[in-house]
Amino acid sequence: MTNLSVNINKVATIRNARGGNVPNVLKVALDCETFGAQGITVHPRPDERHIRYSDVYALKPEIKTEFNIEGYPCEKFIDLVLKVKPTQVTLVPDAPDAITSNAGWDVKAHFDQLSELVETFTSHGIRTSIFVGTDLENIELAAKTGTDRIELYTEPYATLYPVNREEAIAPFISAAGLAKNLGLGVNAGHDLSLENLAYFHQNIPGLDEVSIGHALISDALYYGLKETIRLYKECLVY
């Protein structure tokens, strides 16, 4: 079974646009769980333009499913993760001013840093996931860091899918297959949607988790949150 983790950053973006607490980020997270999501993802950035560090602390004691914190491992982020102790930390190579994630790690260039981070988080009982593309050598090096999982950066798949879905999925099949052979769990995220998720899932056996935010929250404007989560989970049924 592939878990659906809902990234609630966009909910916080709407709230922050007006100040106050509407929509209520915590209530939305708990509603997502009630409606069937198996996890909640947040990506706090240094400028706190969407999820705030205070949100992360408020969410932790209330989340009953898996709690995934993703982000660039600056000192402030590392401190947050070690204090909150989520189910999973996903390490992404975003610059502090990045609008959104736009690439996976060059693991070779950052091997020592990533290995040290994995060791630190693992020693605190936190599952680790490294955000990567589909380069096979890069995935082999990720496995050598000791990480539990990788998260495949799926924007290239989403971009090519409307043109040639077989070509779009091919490198992800190879990447996921290698990761599984190396003993890694496989997550995926970025630009997955109701249009392309089912096909991705059908072709990646053993996919552990998808983390979806922008498309899911946008769809919820039309379908409502409960129905949207049902539709996304339907895409994850074999």
Backbone as CSV, one residue per row, in Angstrom:
resi,resn,N_x,N_y,N_z,CA_x,CA_y,CA_z,C_x,C_y,C_z
1,MET,0.838,-1.203,0.000,0.000,0.000,0.000,0.869,1.246,0.000
2,THR,0.515,2.193,-0.834,1.242,3.467,-0.901,0.512,4.511,-0.079
3,ASN,1.227,5.105,0.859,0.628,6.132,1.709,0.516,7.465,0.980
4,LEU,-0.557,8.177,1.263,-0.734,9.545,0.788,-0.412,10.498,1.937
5,SER,0.635,11.295,1.769,0.966,12.335,2.741,0.602,13.683,2.124
6,VAL,-0.245,14.426,2.809,-0.709,15.705,2.283,0.198,16.826,2.780
7,ASN,0.777,17.536,1.831,1.607,18.698,2.158,0.674,19.906,2.342
8,ILE,0.682,20.469,3.537,-0.272,21.540,3.864,0.352,22.939,3.770
9,ASN,1.475,23.059,3.114,2.108,24.378,2.959,1.166,25.410,2.341
10,LYS,0.426,24.999,1.304,-0.428,25.958,0.599,-1.561,26.467,1.482
11,VAL,-1.989,25.649,2.428,-3.001,26.100,3.378,-2.437,27.248,4.217
12,ALA,-1.188,27.087,4.638,-0.531,28.143,5.417,-0.304,29.395,4.571
13,THR,-0.036,29.216,3.281,0.143,30.366,2.392,-1.119,31.226,2.352
14,ILE,-2.274,30.566,2.237,-3.552,31.297,2.222,-3.762,32.013,3.554
15,ARG,-3.520,31.320,4.649,-3.665,31.937,5.965,-2.778,33.169,6.102
16,ASN,-1.528,33.033,5.692,-0.564,34.123,5.884,-0.886,35.347,5.041
17,ALA,-1.649,35.137,3.953,-1.981,36.261,3.074,-2.827,37.317,3.781
18,ARG,-3.593,36.901,4.785,-4.468,37.832,5.494,-4.124,37.988,6.971
19,GLY,-3.206,37.153,7.473,-2.954,37.151,8.896,-4.053,36.382,9.612
20,GLY,-4.028,36.379,10.910,-5.042,35.646,11.648,-4.831,34.149,11.534
21,ASN,-5.914,33.404,11.627,-5.793,31.946,11.640,-6.853,31.282,10.773
22,VAL,-7.148,31.905,9.628,-8.105,31.343,8.672,-7.440,31.234,7.310
23,PRO,-7.362,30.004,6.767,-7.794,28.737,7.348,-6.870,28.271,8.471
24,ASN,-7.417,27.473,9.353,-6.685,26.960,10.503,-5.844,25.761,10.065
25,VAL,-4.536,25.937,10.073,-3.623,24.910,9.563,-3.749,23.604,10.341
26,LEU,-3.834,23.696,11.641,-3.951,22.480,12.452,-5.253,21.744,12.153
27,LYS,-6.357,22.484,12.061,-7.642,21.829,11.767,-7.613,21.148,10.408
28,VAL,-7.016,21.810,9.421,-6.931,21.198,8.092,-6.120,19.910,8.152
29,ALA,-5.004,19.934,8.872,-4.182,18.728,8.999,-4.973,17.592,9.635
30,LEU,-5.686,17.881,10.700,-6.474,16.852,11.377,-7.630,16.368,10.506
31,ASP,-8.225,17.280,9.746,-9.280,16.881,8.807,-8.715,15.967,7.723
32,CYS,-7.540,16.272,7.228,-6.910,15.407,6.219,-6.770,13.988,6.759
33,GLU,-6.350,13.866,8.010,-6.237,12.541,8.627,-7.603,11.877,8.721
34,THR,-8.599,12.623,9.177,-9.955,12.088,9.309,-10.484,11.603,7.962
35,PHE,-10.137,12.315,6.895,-10.626,11.978,5.561,-9.805,10.883,4.883
36,GLY,-8.767,10.379,5.563,-8.066,9.203,5.041,-6.610,9.372,4.691
37,ALA,-6.052,10.577,4.790,-4.629,10.744,4.516,-3.820,9.968,5.551
38,GLN,-2.746,9.319,5.100,-1.917,8.527,6.013,-0.708,9.291,6.527
39,GLY,-0.610,10.566,6.159,0.501,11.367,6.638,0.274,12.839,6.356
40,ILE,1.015,13.665,7.086,1.009,15.104,6.882,2.445,15.548,6.657
41,THR,2.655,16.345,5.611,3.980,16.871,5.282,3.987,18.380,5.442
42,VAL,5.082,18.905,5.990,5.309,20.350,6.032,6.730,20.630,5.564
43,HIS,6.904,21.801,4.977,8.221,22.220,4.490,8.475,23.645,4.983
44,PRO,8.946,23.779,6.218,9.222,25.122,6.731,10.459,25.714,6.074
45,ARG,10.354,26.963,5.640,11.508,27.653,5.065,11.939,28.780,6.004
46,PRO,13.193,29.224,5.866,13.716,30.224,6.820,12.874,31.484,6.921
47,ASP,12.246,31.917,5.793,11.444,33.149,5.843,10.019,32.906,6.348
48,GLU,9.669,31.635,6.604,8.357,31.258,7.123,7.222,31.838,6.283
49,ARG,7.398,31.841,4.968,6.374,32.440,4.111,5.131,31.566,4.003
50,HIS,5.220,30.323,4.389,4.010,29.488,4.471,3.989,28.808,5.839
51,ILE,4.444,27.584,5.953,4.484,26.936,7.268,5.484,27.645,8.169
52,ARG,5.045,27.975,9.364,5.925,28.609,10.346,6.497,27.540,11.278
53,TYR,7.628,27.871,11.850,8.216,26.932,12.803,7.249,26.671,13.960
54,SER,6.510,27.691,14.365,5.532,27.513,15.440,4.433,26.534,15.028
55,ASP,4.077,26.492,13.728,3.100,25.520,13.240,3.598,24.095,13.464
56,VAL,4.878,23.889,13.184,5.451,22.548,13.295,5.352,22.059,14.740
57,TYR,5.703,22.931,15.674,5.610,22.554,17.085,4.158,22.283,17.490
58,ALA,3.219,23.058,16.950,1.807,22.867,17.292,1.241,21.583,16.687
59,LEU,1.710,21.218,15.513,1.195,20.043,14.824,1.654,18.739,15.459
60,LYS,2.901,18.688,15.906,3.486,17.423,16.335,2.649,16.652,17.353
61,PRO,2.203,17.262,18.439,1.457,16.462,19.427,0.056,16.061,18.975
62,GLU,-0.431,16.652,17.887,-1.792,16.393,17.437,-1.879,15.389,16.293
63,ILE,-0.804,15.277,15.514,-0.810,14.392,14.349,-0.798,12.939,14.816
64,LYS,-1.744,12.148,14.325,-1.840,10.739,14.699,-1.283,9.813,13.619
65,THR,-1.147,10.317,12.416,-0.561,9.531,11.327,0.925,9.873,11.252
66,GLU,1.562,9.610,10.122,2.982,9.930,9.980,3.175,11.426,9.757
67,PHE,4.172,11.973,10.418,4.497,13.394,10.285,5.841,13.499,9.590
68,ASN,5.851,14.154,8.430,7.053,14.300,7.608,7.448,15.765,7.535
69,ILE,8.655,16.073,7.977,9.182,17.430,7.846,10.255,17.409,6.768
70,GLU,10.074,18.232,5.737,11.072,18.299,4.678,11.681,19.688,4.631
71,GLY,12.922,19.750,4.146,13.562,21.044,4.043,15.068,20.946,3.880
72,TYR,15.652,22.113,3.668,17.112,22.203,3.551,17.726,22.148,4.948
73,PRO,18.741,21.328,5.146,19.270,21.110,6.487,20.207,22.215,6.986
74,CYS,19.672,23.433,7.101,20.426,24.497,7.767,20.371,24.226,9.274
75,GLU,21.145,24.965,10.028,21.235,24.710,11.466,19.868,24.830,12.152
76,LYS,19.084,25.847,11.756,17.774,26.053,12.369,16.847,24.884,12.063
77,PHE,16.906,24.367,10.845,16.069,23.243,10.449,16.448,21.988,11.227
78,ILE,17.737,21.727,11.319,18.203,20.546,12.042,17.736,20.597,13.493
79,ASP,17.869,21.767,14.109,17.448,21.936,15.498,15.949,21.668,15.648
80,LEU,15.152,22.181,14.697,13.707,21.953,14.721,13.382,20.467,14.674
81,VAL,13.984,19.765,13.723,13.692,18.342,13.540,14.072,17.542,14.783
82,LEU,15.211,17.845,15.366,15.651,17.094,16.539,14.759,17.359,17.753
83,LYS,14.189,18.552,17.829,13.276,18.852,18.937,11.900,18.228,18.722
84,VAL,11.410,18.265,17.489,10.064,17.772,17.194,10.027,16.251,17.064
85,LYS,11.102,15.672,16.514,11.184,14.224,16.287,9.989,13.694,15.480
86,PRO,9.880,14.112,14.223,8.803,13.601,13.373,9.042,12.141,13.012
87,THR,8.063,11.538,12.359,8.256,10.179,11.857,9.392,10.146,10.845
88,GLN,9.440,11.160,9.990,10.391,11.175,8.874,10.891,12.588,8.632
89,VAL,12.158,12.695,8.287,12.715,13.944,7.788,13.164,13.705,6.351
90,THR,12.736,14.594,5.461,13.132,14.514,4.056,14.076,15.666,3.764
91,LEU,15.291,15.330,3.379,16.330,16.332,3.139,16.289,16.767,1.684
92,VAL,16.090,18.069,1.460,16.025,18.614,0.108,17.094,19.693,-0.056
93,PRO,17.619,19.871,-1.268,18.733,20.808,-1.472,18.305,22.217,-1.838
94,ASP,17.146,22.666,-1.350,16.655,24.003,-1.676,17.569,25.091,-1.144
95,ALA,17.800,26.105,-1.973,18.393,27.334,-1.454,17.348,28.031,-0.586
96,PRO,17.779,28.857,0.379,16.821,29.514,1.278,15.745,30.325,0.565
97,ASP,16.072,30.877,-0.618,15.105,31.723,-1.317,14.357,30.985,-2.428
98,ALA,14.480,29.672,-2.480,13.819,28.906,-3.534,12.302,29.002,-3.393
99,ILE,11.616,29.167,-4.521,10.153,29.209,-4.500,9.594,27.832,-4.184
100,THR,10.193,26.816,-4.803,9.798,25.437,-4.551,10.976,24.548,-4.892
101,SER,10.904,23.288,-4.509,11.996,22.360,-4.815,12.110,22.200,-6.326
102,ASN,13.331,22.257,-6.854,13.496,22.173,-8.309,14.607,21.233,-8.747
103,ALA,15.131,20.426,-7.822,16.172,19.452,-8.164,16.418,18.560,-6.964
104,GLY,16.977,17.384,-7.247,17.401,16.518,-6.163,18.856,16.798,-5.790
105,TRP,19.323,16.112,-4.771,20.703,16.282,-4.309,21.709,15.739,-5.317
106,ASP,22.837,16.422,-5.437,24.044,15.840,-6.016,24.719,15.130,-4.847
107,VAL,24.436,13.850,-4.697,24.867,13.136,-3.495,26.388,13.036,-3.416
108,LYS,27.040,12.866,-4.546,28.495,12.762,-4.536,29.125,14.022,-3.951
109,ALA,28.634,15.191,-4.355,29.197,16.453,-3.881,28.889,16.704,-2.410
110,HIS,27.826,16.107,-1.905,27.392,16.376,-0.529,27.374,15.098,0.315
111,PHE,28.155,14.122,-0.096,28.082,12.806,0.535,28.380,12.856,2.032
112,ASP,29.449,13.520,2.409,29.824,13.572,3.830,28.755,14.282,4.655
113,GLN,28.250,15.406,4.126,27.209,16.151,4.832,25.966,15.301,5.027
114,LEU,25.520,14.637,3.953,24.311,13.831,4.039,24.504,12.627,4.964
115,SER,25.673,12.014,4.904,25.945,10.865,5.767,25.895,11.258,7.233
116,GLU,26.468,12.405,7.555,26.454,12.887,8.943,25.029,13.204,9.398
117,LEU,24.246,13.806,8.508,22.861,14.122,8.851,22.040,12.863,9.080
118,VAL,22.209,11.892,8.203,21.485,10.628,8.354,21.838,9.970,9.681
119,GLU,23.108,9.950,10.008,23.536,9.353,11.281,22.914,10.086,12.473
120,THR,22.901,11.408,12.404,22.335,12.208,13.499,20.850,11.936,13.674
121,PHE,20.094,12.020,12.582,18.648,11.833,12.690,18.302,10.393,13.068
122,THR,19.021,9.431,12.509,18.764,8.029,12.824,18.992,7.750,14.301
123,SER,20.021,8.371,14.867,20.326,8.159,16.282,19.218,8.689,17.193
124,HIS,18.379,9.570,16.651,17.239,10.101,17.403,15.929,9.412,17.024
125,GLY,16.014,8.311,16.294,14.825,7.534,15.966,13.972,8.120,14.866
126,ILE,14.564,8.962,14.010,13.824,9.618,12.931,14.177,8.951,11.603
127,ARG,13.171,8.501,10.871,13.412,7.928,9.549,13.897,9.018,8.592
128,THR,14.865,8.689,7.761,15.433,9.682,6.846,15.114,9.343,5.397
129,SER,14.910,10.401,4.617,14.676,10.271,3.184,15.447,11.377,2.474
130,ILE,16.143,11.021,1.409,16.941,11.985,0.643,16.269,12.228,-0.708
131,PHE,16.037,13.478,-1.023,15.349,13.911,-2.242,16.333,13.832,-3.419
132,VAL,16.029,12.999,-4.413,16.957,12.761,-5.519,16.217,12.693,-6.847
133,GLY,16.998,12.846,-7.913,16.492,12.585,-9.255,16.649,11.119,-9.589
134,THR,16.675,10.804,-10.878,16.676,9.403,-11.312,18.049,8.883,-11.722
135,ASP,19.103,9.687,-11.544,20.449,9.227,-11.881,20.810,8.023,-11.012
136,LEU,21.182,6.927,-11.634,21.370,5.677,-10.901,22.594,5.713,-9.989
137,GLU,23.677,6.314,-10.451,24.866,6.416,-9.603,24.566,7.246,-8.357
138,ASN,23.778,8.275,-8.544,23.393,9.127,-7.424,22.603,8.335,-6.378
139,ILE,21.730,7.461,-6.842,20.926,6.634,-5.931,21.807,5.624,-5.208
140,GLU,22.773,5.052,-5.910,23.713,4.136,-5.254,24.471,4.835,-4.136
141,LEU,24.870,6.073,-4.374,25.574,6.832,-3.341,24.639,7.198,-2.191
142,ALA,23.389,7.491,-2.511,22.421,7.786,-1.457,22.286,6.595,-0.516
143,ALA,22.245,5.399,-1.075,22.140,4.197,-0.242,23.333,4.083,0.703
144,LYS,24.491,4.500,0.251,25.703,4.390,1.071,25.736,5.394,2.220
145,THR,24.864,6.396,2.186,24.798,7.327,3.318,24.137,6.682,4.532
146,GLY,23.421,5.585,4.301,22.683,4.936,5.374,21.238,5.375,5.481
147,THR,20.775,6.200,4.535,19.387,6.673,4.582,18.398,5.515,4.482
148,ASP,17.224,5.716,5.056,16.182,4.697,4.988,15.489,4.693,3.636
149,ARG,15.269,5.891,3.097,14.514,6.020,1.857,15.114,7.108,0.979
150,ILE,14.675,7.107,-0.264,14.851,8.254,-1.139,13.473,8.765,-1.508
151,GLU,13.402,10.045,-1.871,12.180,10.574,-2.475,12.519,11.005,-3.893
152,LEU,11.850,10.424,-4.858,12.094,10.743,-6.258,11.423,12.058,-6.625
153,TYR,12.201,12.952,-7.215,11.721,14.268,-7.663,10.988,14.084,-8.981
154,THR,9.670,14.260,-8.970,8.843,13.821,-10.092,8.403,14.922,-11.049
155,GLU,8.924,16.120,-10.915,8.536,17.164,-11.875,8.865,16.773,-13.318
156,PRO,10.047,16.187,-13.614,10.306,15.786,-15.005,9.263,14.808,-15.538
157,TYR,8.815,13.907,-14.680,7.753,12.969,-15.076,6.466,13.727,-15.394
158,ALA,6.071,14.636,-14.504,4.821,15.376,-14.680,4.850,16.244,-15.932
159,THR,6.005,16.805,-16.242,6.141,17.679,-17.412,6.004,16.897,-18.715
160,LEU,6.618,15.723,-18.771,6.623,14.932,-20.001,5.371,14.071,-20.152
161,TYR,4.687,13.788,-19.062,3.560,12.860,-19.064,2.510,13.178,-20.139
162,PRO,2.080,14.437,-20.318,1.041,14.694,-21.330,1.507,14.432,-22.757
163,VAL,2.814,14.416,-22.965,3.370,14.252,-24.312,3.656,12.782,-24.608
164,ASN,4.315,12.108,-23.654,4.718,10.714,-23.858,4.862,10.063,-22.487
165,ARG,3.814,9.437,-22.016,3.858,8.941,-20.645,4.801,7.751,-20.481
166,GLU,4.972,6.940,-21.535,5.903,5.822,-21.437,7.337,6.321,-21.284
167,GLU,7.686,7.332,-22.057,9.020,7.912,-21.934,9.177,8.620,-20.585
168,ALA,8.113,9.233,-20.123,8.171,9.962,-18.861,8.435,9.039,-17.676
169,ILE,7.824,7.868,-17.682,7.931,6.973,-16.526,9.194,6.124,-16.549
170,ALA,9.787,5.913,-17.729,10.882,4.949,-17.862,12.027,5.164,-16.871
171,PRO,12.583,6.385,-16.735,13.700,6.542,-15.796,13.293,6.328,-14.343
172,PHE,12.041,6.551,-14.031,11.571,6.363,-12.655,11.410,4.880,-12.328
173,ILE,11.039,4.090,-13.318,10.986,2.640,-13.122,12.376,2.109,-12.803
174,SER,13.368,2.557,-13.569,14.743,2.111,-13.341,15.262,2.578,-11.989
175,ALA,14.989,3.834,-11.657,15.484,4.401,-10.401,14.857,3.701,-9.198
176,ALA,13.550,3.503,-9.238,12.871,2.850,-8.118,13.299,1.397,-7.978
177,GLY,13.478,0.728,-9.118,13.920,-0.666,-9.075,15.291,-0.809,-8.443
178,LEU,16.209,0.075,-8.814,17.539,0.044,-8.214,17.458,0.326,-6.724
179,ALA,16.691,1.340,-6.352,16.571,1.702,-4.935,16.063,0.520,-4.117
180,LYS,15.044,-0.155,-4.599,14.507,-1.312,-3.890,15.552,-2.418,-3.773
181,ASN,16.314,-2.644,-4.843,17.361,-3.666,-4.809,18.455,-3.322,-3.801
182,LEU,18.639,-2.035,-3.546,19.635,-1.580,-2.581,19.090,-1.535,-1.158
183,GLY,17.837,-1.915,-1.009,17.235,-1.947,0.315,16.624,-0.638,0.767
184,LEU,16.429,0.290,-0.158,15.861,1.591,0.178,14.346,1.594,-0.002
185,GLY,13.663,2.316,0.869,12.277,2.629,0.611,12.197,3.729,-0.430
186,VAL,11.076,3.816,-1.135,10.935,4.792,-2.214,9.687,5.645,-1.991
187,ASN,9.907,6.942,-1.854,8.841,7.945,-1.829,8.897,8.722,-3.137
188,ALA,7.889,9.522,-3.398,7.887,10.347,-4.607,7.082,11.613,-4.354
189,GLY,7.481,12.694,-5.033,6.733,13.922,-4.892,7.212,15.028,-5.786
190,HIS,6.338,15.912,-6.106,6.485,17.155,-6.850,5.718,17.076,-8.164
191,ASP,4.644,17.832,-8.215,3.784,17.951,-9.390,3.011,16.673,-9.726
192,LEU,2.921,15.750,-8.785,1.985,14.637,-8.969,0.573,15.170,-8.802
193,SER,-0.350,14.621,-9.586,-1.701,15.174,-9.632,-2.704,14.083,-9.981
194,LEU,-3.984,14.437,-9.994,-5.007,13.479,-10.394,-4.826,13.036,-11.842
195,GLU,-4.173,13.848,-12.632,-3.934,13.494,-14.036,-2.896,12.401,-14.184
196,ASN,-1.838,12.457,-13.397,-0.691,11.577,-13.659,-0.354,10.592,-12.542
197,LEU,-1.035,10.671,-11.403,-0.642,9.862,-10.250,-0.911,8.379,-10.446
198,ALA,-2.086,8.022,-10.960,-2.436,6.601,-11.086,-1.433,5.870,-11.965
199,TYR,-1.054,6.471,-13.080,-0.106,5.821,-13.988,1.259,5.665,-13.324
200,PHE,1.677,6.673,-12.608,2.950,6.587,-11.887,2.904,5.431,-10.895
201,HIS,1.842,5.363,-10.134,1.711,4.330,-9.111,1.663,2.933,-9.724
202,GLN,0.956,2.789,-10.816,0.830,1.481,-11.466,2.179,0.945,-11.946
203,ASN,3.088,1.854,-12.254,4.366,1.451,-12.844,5.538,1.430,-11.875
204,ILE,5.288,1.798,-10.619,6.355,1.799,-9.614,5.941,0.860,-8.483
205,PRO,6.214,-0.435,-8.628,5.831,-1.387,-7.572,6.559,-1.068,-6.258
206,GLY,5.839,-1.239,-5.168,6.466,-1.045,-3.867,6.676,0.400,-3.473
207,LEU,6.009,1.319,-4.140,6.121,2.736,-3.783,5.571,2.937,-2.373
208,ASP,6.384,3.505,-1.497,5.985,3.625,-0.093,5.077,4.817,0.179
209,GLU,5.377,5.956,-0.443,4.652,7.175,-0.080,4.713,8.183,-1.214
210,VAL,3.626,8.902,-1.406,3.648,10.095,-2.253,3.290,11.284,-1.371
211,SER,4.000,12.374,-1.570,3.746,13.611,-0.834,3.229,14.634,-1.831
212,ILE,1.997,15.097,-1.619,1.345,15.957,-2.606,0.712,17.147,-1.893
213,GLY,0.993,18.328,-2.392,0.463,19.532,-1.775,-0.254,20.445,-2.747
214,HIS,0.494,21.076,-3.648,-0.049,22.132,-4.493,-1.269,21.655,-5.288
215,ALA,-1.119,20.541,-6.002,-2.219,20.060,-6.838,-3.410,19.638,-5.978
216,LEU,-3.133,18.954,-4.874,-4.219,18.459,-4.034,-5.013,19.599,-3.405
217,ILE,-4.337,20.591,-2.875,-5.042,21.720,-2.264,-5.799,22.515,-3.331
218,SER,-5.217,22.630,-4.527,-5.914,23.309,-5.621,-7.173,22.553,-6.021
219,ASP,-7.080,21.224,-6.127,-8.255,20.416,-6.467,-9.337,20.532,-5.399
220,ALA,-8.911,20.701,-4.155,-9.881,20.796,-3.059,-10.763,22.037,-3.176
221,LEU,-10.288,23.060,-3.892,-11.119,24.247,-4.114,-12.360,23.903,-4.932
222,TYR,-12.241,22.869,-5.775,-13.359,22.459,-6.618,-14.153,21.300,-6.019
223,TYR,-13.446,20.309,-5.495,-14.097,19.079,-5.059,-14.382,19.044,-3.562
224,GLY,-13.745,19.922,-2.789,-13.785,19.816,-1.341,-12.675,18.892,-0.867
225,LEU,-12.208,19.099,0.347,-11.034,18.370,0.837,-11.312,16.873,0.989
226,LYS,-12.452,16.522,1.526,-12.759,15.109,1.750,-12.809,14.335,0.435
227,GLU,-13.513,14.870,-0.551,-13.627,14.195,-1.840,-12.284,14.162,-2.563
228,THR,-11.507,15.218,-2.431,-10.202,15.269,-3.099,-9.271,14.197,-2.551
229,ILE,-9.238,14.040,-1.255,-8.392,12.990,-0.673,-8.867,11.614,-1.117
230,ARG,-10.169,11.432,-1.203,-10.692,10.151,-1.703,-10.223,9.896,-3.134
231,LEU,-10.266,10.918,-3.976,-9.860,10.770,-5.369,-8.379,10.443,-5.490
232,TYR,-7.551,11.091,-4.669,-6.110,10.813,-4.711,-5.811,9.407,-4.203
233,LYS,-6.485,8.998,-3.146,-6.266,7.633,-2.633,-6.734,6.591,-3.645
234,GLU,-7.759,6.922,-4.409,-8.243,6.019,-5.460,-7.160,5.773,-6.508
235,CYS,-6.338,6.787,-6.749,-5.235,6.649,-7.700,-4.148,5.702,-7.195
236,LEU,-4.162,5.432,-5.905,-3.119,4.612,-5.292,-3.585,3.189,-5.010
237,VAL,-4.697,2.816,-5.610,-5.211,1.448,-5.487,-4.744,0.662,-6.681
238,TYR,-4.182,-0.511,-6.454,-3.704,-1.338,-7.567,-4.874,-1.844,-8.388
